[in-house]
Amino acid sequence: MKLFTRFQGFDGTYKLEISCTSLKPGEVEELIGSLEGKGFKLNFIGSDSIRGKLELRQYQDIVRVKEQLEKEGFTWSGAISKVGNQK
């Protein structure tokens, strides 16, 4: 399961957080390369799961990455997406 968990922007910085669980064998390694190549900082890597965060200064850039990830199977988890003055 590949999920977006948070999208927020404040003070000129936009953040996109992801969580991947129940990954198939080989998917963890594949996603590590893909996510790090897009600039994600991975804060958890398990045998079948990954969590990470991307911070960018330009809204258009983070939307472009989000759209790329959607093509790779990422969806929203049902968490509220926020862009505004929230920390």
C-alpha positions in Angstrom: 0.0 0.0 0.0 1.5 3.3 -1.1 -0.1 6.3 0.6 0.3 10.1 0.8 -0.2 11.0 4.4 0.2 14.7 4.5 0.6 17.7 2.2 1.1 21.1 3.7 2.6 24.4 3.0 3.7 27.3 5.2 6.4 29.9 5.3 7.3 29.2 1.6 8.0 25.5 2.2 5.8 22.7 1.0 5.9 19.2 2.5 4.7 15.9 1.2 4.8 12.9 3.5 4.3 9.3 2.4 3.9 5.9 4.0 4.3 2.5 2.3 3.3 -0.7 4.0 2.8 -4.4 3.1 5.3 -4.0 0.2 6.2 -7.0 -1.9 9.7 -8.5 -2.0 12.0 -6.2 -3.9 9.6 -3.2 -3.7 11.4 -1.6 -0.7 14.7 -1.4 -2.6 13.0 -0.1 -5.7 11.1 2.6 -3.8 14.2 3.7 -1.8 15.9 4.6 -5.1 12.9 6.2 -6.6 12.0 8.3 -3.5 15.6 9.4 -2.8 16.0 10.3 -6.5 13.0 12.6 -6.1 14.5 14.2 -3.0 12.7 12.4 -0.2 14.3 12.0 3.2 13.4 8.5 4.4 12.8 8.4 8.2 11.9 4.7 8.4 12.8 1.7 6.3 11.6 -1.7 7.3 11.5 -5.1 5.7 8.2 -4.3 4.0 7.6 -0.6 4.7 8.9 2.9 4.2 8.0 6.4 5.5 9.4 9.6 4.2 9.1 13.3 3.7 9.8 15.7 0.9 10.3 19.5 1.5 10.5 21.9 -1.5 10.3 25.7 -1.8 8.2 25.7 -5.0 4.5 24.6 -5.0 4.8 23.6 -8.7 7.7 21.3 -7.9 6.0 19.4 -5.1 2.8 19.0 -7.2 5.0 17.6 -10.1 6.5 15.0 -7.7 3.0 14.2 -6.3 1.7 13.6 -9.8 4.7 11.3 -10.6 4.0 9.3 -7.5 0.3 9.0 -8.4 1.4 7.4 -11.7 3.5 4.9 -9.6 0.4 3.9 -7.5 0.4 6.3 -4.6 -3.1 7.4 -3.3 -4.5 9.5 -0.4 -4.9 7.7 2.9 -8.1 9.7 3.8 -6.0 12.1 5.9 -6.8 15.7 5.4 -4.6 17.5 3.0 -3.8 21.0 4.1 -2.0 23.9 2.5 -1.8 26.9 4.8 -0.2 28.3 7.9 0.0 25.0 9.8 3.0 23.4 11.4 
